[in-house]
Amino acid sequence: MNAAARQDQYRLAVILGSVREGRFVTTVGEWFARQAGRREDVKLDVIDLARPDGDARTFGERIDAADAVVVVVPEYNHSFPGELKAAIDSLKPQWRAKPVGFVSYGGRGGGLRAVEQLRLVFAELHAATIRETVSFHDAWREFGPDGEPRRAGEAAGAANALLDQLAWWALALRRAREEVPYPV
């Protein structure tokens, strides 16, 4: 890989935002990680809140090292999981001037109520949430036994739109953070 390609590559942390037993976040999160992993501009770090994965770095160090974050989030009771909120709230400066995207899932709402609430949380932490979102309505029926969405082309298109916007924001905000400290 040449220097120009490395400069255009960004570090993406994907957070699996549920710790419940029998959770579906691994199916959705692993699918999204496969989509992101196919891109040459992404250096991927998947963070599963339910499992220490042997990475010696802490959650804070991993978010700090990331140029962008995608939160894979279910909708629980018209909101997002409490353990996800605790993880987000455990950090502060690590979120500043970083882009955050969302992959959500749930029943008929597709997790979008959780995403809208998370946008408020990240705004308070000075993170920039991006518009494009991947959302799976009735996710348990949407994914086949192979872990792929039944409408794979449509889902991949939504993931690429999210990753395209995220790449722009990740590179722009990384340059900005390097040039001028973010004011708080």
Summary of the structure (lengths in Angstrom):
residues: 184
radius of gyration: 15.6
end to end distance: 36.4
largest distance: 47.9
contacts: 585
relative contact order: 0.17
helix: 45%
strand: 23%
